[in-house]
Amino acid sequence: MASWSVDRLGRSLSDLVAFLNDIQARGCDLYLHQQAIDTSTPSGRMLFQMLGVFAEFERAIITSRIIAGQARAKSKGVKFGRPPVAPIRIDKVRKALAEGKSIRAVAKSTGVSTATVMRTKRSMQTVEEDRGETVASA
């Protein structure tokens, strides 16, 4: 079996070793093109595991840097994710849904996605159900 690089196979050493054992149990060996490692030899298996350790270490370093960068950005007030849809557009969606228009028609006329229309419709139904429970319990 051939692979481009060890980091394409996995980031965890235990997963890589389990993968190598699995393919060797089936009578196959692994060749890593970029590193020119052949796991049919003892030195190839040793290098494969060493590269697995370095790949796992690299992934952990990248993850910690990403988390640190996100924390620093949040502390500076940076907001993540898509910006919310303007309340005036949501009101237009609610009005159109109340008039009985279809989801696609509402999305097209208001300029929002069908997912936004469906989410708004679900929230409207939840509010109506909550009102019904409140009236019934009183």
Buried (B, 14 or more C-beta within 10 A) or exposed (E): EEBEEBBEBBBEBEEBBEBBEEBBEEEEBBBBEEBEBBBEEEEBBEBBBEBBEEBBEEBEEEEEEEEEEEEEEEEEEEEEEEEEBEEEBBEBBBEBBEEEBEBEBBBEEBEBEEEBBBBBBEEBEEEEEEEEEEEEEE
